[in-house]
Amino acid sequence: MLKIPEYYSEGIFNPFAAKLTAGRTPQTFQANDQLVTIGEFMSRSFYIHRGVLRFYILDAETGREKTEWFIGPGDLFPLYSPLERQYRMERDAFLVKAQTDVVVTPLSQQFLASQLADTDFAKAMLRQYADFSNILLYDAVILASQDSQTKVCNYLYQYEKLLKPHGIVLTQEAMASNVGVPLLTFTRVLQKLREKGIVTTARKSLTIVDWPGLVRLCSPELLAEN
């Protein structure tokens, strides 16, 4: 059974911060600045000192963005990719933006390759890859088979418990895109949850008022964790 993914990560590479950033100049980006663009080869990663990066998929035809992961301080993203692979961000792309104002240190893939001899660092990278792969597998396998209400409830649980406490505030349109349902479907599910007294909504805000009621509508994986 796949683990319910956590859509926010931070701190995994904190023990390696001094070694990763020594002698390098941090860079500052403002919210919504693009750090990885279409057509770019994966030649560098970013160690995050402050702020949050957003990893998302862009549908070039519609302009629709589907956020897969938020990455906070003490983490490294994009992850190391073997140099001979030469991964490139193509038309329907995996991209990275600043969700908030951020301070990061860019690191070349060649430098990260040299750090993999450190077993602890390699284990941290493997852990991050495992979490990353779980998110993509969850999207491909579980979200494809769940009904809309379950998908929305799962995401609301993560949003309230994990994202909002880190200052990540999303519109209903963004949440619908992240869940993979039309905005109309998302709002209809919210209406049902309001009628059941599980959530309340106001202008640009959403609050869970009945946590046990929400969890009962989530998938078995989340029920098992609660």
C-alpha positions in Angstrom: 0.0 0.0 0.0 1.4 3.4 -0.9 2.0 5.9 1.9 -0.1 9.1 1.8 2.5 11.6 0.5 3.6 14.7 2.4 3.5 17.6 0.1 6.0 19.6 2.1 9.6 18.7 3.0 12.3 20.5 4.9 15.5 19.9 6.9 16.8 16.6 5.4 20.1 18.2 4.3 20.6 20.4 7.3 23.5 18.3 8.6 25.4 19.0 5.4 24.7 22.7 5.1 28.2 23.9 6.0 29.9 21.6 3.6 27.4 22.3 0.7 27.5 26.1 1.0 31.0 26.9 2.2 32.7 29.5 -0.1 29.5 30.0 -2.2 27.4 33.1 -2.5 23.7 32.7 -1.7 21.2 34.1 -4.1 17.8 35.7 -3.4 14.7 35.2 -5.4 11.3 36.8 -5.0 8.0 34.9 -4.8 7.0 33.5 -8.3 10.5 33.9 -9.7 11.4 31.0 -12.0 14.4 28.9 -10.9 14.1 26.1 -13.4 12.7 26.9 -16.9 11.5 25.0 -20.0 14.3 23.7 -22.1 16.9 24.0 -19.4 19.2 21.0 -18.7 19.3 19.9 -15.1 22.8 21.3 -14.4 22.3 22.7 -10.9 20.3 22.3 -7.7 19.5 24.7 -4.9 20.2 24.4 -1.1 17.4 26.4 0.6 18.4 28.7 3.4 15.0 30.5 3.8 11.7 30.3 2.1 9.8 27.7 0.1 10.3 26.4 -3.5 7.4 25.0 -5.5 7.9 22.0 -7.9 5.2 21.8 -10.4 4.1 20.4 -13.8 3.2 22.8 -16.5 0.8 21.9 -19.3 2.1 24.1 -22.1 -1.2 23.9 -24.1 -3.5 25.1 -21.3 -1.0 26.9 -19.1 -2.3 24.9 -16.2 0.1 24.3 -13.3 -0.1 21.2 -11.1 2.0 21.5 -8.0 3.6 18.3 -6.8 5.8 19.3 -3.9 6.8 22.2 -1.7 10.4 22.3 -0.5 11.5 24.3 2.5 14.7 25.3 4.4 17.4 22.7 4.8 16.4 20.8 1.7 18.0 20.5 -1.7 16.1 20.6 -5.0 16.1 19.6 -7.8 17.8 16.4 -6.6 21.1 15.1 -8.0 20.7 13.5 -11.5 23.5 11.3 -13.0 25.6 13.5 -15.2 25.4 11.1 -18.2 21.6 11.4 -18.2 21.4 15.0 -19.2 17.8 15.5 -18.1 16.1 18.4 -19.8 12.9 20.3 -19.0 10.8 19.9 -22.1 7.5 21.3 -23.3 5.2 19.6 -20.7 7.7 20.2 -18.0 8.8 19.7 -14.4 9.6 23.2 -13.3 10.6 25.1 -10.1 9.4 28.5 -8.9 9.8 30.4 -5.6 6.6 30.0 -3.7 7.8 32.7 -1.2 10.8 34.9 -1.2 13.7 32.6 -0.9 17.5 32.5 -0.2 19.3 29.6 -1.9 22.8 28.5 -2.7 23.1 27.1 -6.3 25.1 23.8 -6.5 26.3 22.2 -9.7 25.5 18.6 -10.4 29.2 17.9 -10.7 29.7 19.1 -7.1 26.8 17.0 -5.8 28.3 14.0 -7.6 31.5 14.5 -5.7 29.5 14.5 -2.4 28.0 11.1 -2.9 31.1 9.4 -1.5 29.8 10.5 1.9 27.5 7.7 2.8 25.3 9.8 5.1 24.8 12.4 2.3 24.0 9.6 -0.2 21.4 8.2 2.2 19.8 11.6 2.6 19.6 11.9 -1.2 18.1 8.4 -1.4 15.5 9.3 1.2 14.5 12.5 -0.7 14.3 10.5 -3.9 12.1 7.9 -2.2 9.7 10.6 -0.9 9.7 12.3 -4.4 9.0 9.0 -6.1 6.2 8.2 -3.7 4.4 11.4 -4.6 4.5 10.7 -8.3 3.4 7.1 -7.8 0.6 8.2 -5.6 -0.6 10.6 -8.3 -0.3 7.9 -11.0 -1.8 5.0 -9.1 -4.1 6.1 -6.3 -5.4 9.5 -7.5 -6.3 7.9 -10.8 -8.7 5.5 -9.1 -10.2 7.5 -6.2 -13.4 9.4 -6.4 -13.4 13.2 -6.4 -14.5 13.5 -2.8 -11.8 11.3 -1.4 -9.1 13.1 -3.4 -10.3 16.5 -2.2 -10.5 15.4 1.4 -7.0 13.9 1.3 -5.6 17.1 -0.1 -7.5 19.3 2.4 -6.1 17.2 5.3 -2.5 17.8 4.0 -3.2 21.4 3.2 -4.4 22.2 6.7 -2.0 20.0 8.6 1.2 20.5 6.6 1.1 23.4 4.1 -0.7 26.2 5.8 1.5 26.0 9.0 4.5 26.8 6.7 2.8 29.9 5.2 1.7 28.2 2.0 -1.7 29.6 1.1 -3.4 28.3 -2.0 -6.5 29.4 -3.9 -9.3 26.9 -4.6 -8.3 26.9 -8.2 -4.8 25.9 -7.4 -5.9 23.2 -5.0 -8.3 21.8 -7.7 -5.4 21.7 -10.2 -3.1 20.0 -7.6 -5.8 17.4 -6.8 -6.4 16.8 -10.5 -10.1 17.7 -10.7 -12.0 20.6 -12.4 -12.6 23.7 -10.3 -16.3 23.1 -10.6 -15.9 19.6 -9.1 -13.7 20.9 -6.3 -16.3 23.6 -5.4 -19.1 21.0 -5.4 -17.2 18.8 -3.0 -16.5 21.8 -0.8 -20.3 22.6 -0.8 -21.1 19.1 0.4 -18.4 19.3 3.1 -19.9 22.7 4.2 -23.4 21.1 4.3 -22.0 18.3 6.6 -20.4 20.9 8.9 -16.9 19.6 8.1 -15.5 22.8 6.6 -16.3 26.5 6.6 -15.2 28.9 3.9 -15.0 32.6 3.6 -13.3 34.9 1.1 -9.9 33.4 0.3 -10.0 31.2 3.4 -11.0 27.6 4.3 -11.1 26.1 7.8 -11.6 22.5 8.9 -14.0 22.4 11.8 -14.7 18.7 12.0 -11.4 16.8 11.8 -12.8 13.3 12.6 -15.6 13.9 9.9 -13.0 14.9 7.3 -10.7 11.9 8.1 -13.7 9.5 7.7 -14.1 10.7 4.1 -10.4 10.2 3.3 -8.7 7.2 1.7 -7.9 4.0 3.7 -4.2 4.9 3.7 -4.9 8.1 5.6 -7.4 6.3 7.9 -4.7 3.8 8.8 -2.4 6.7 9.9 -5.1 8.2 12.1 
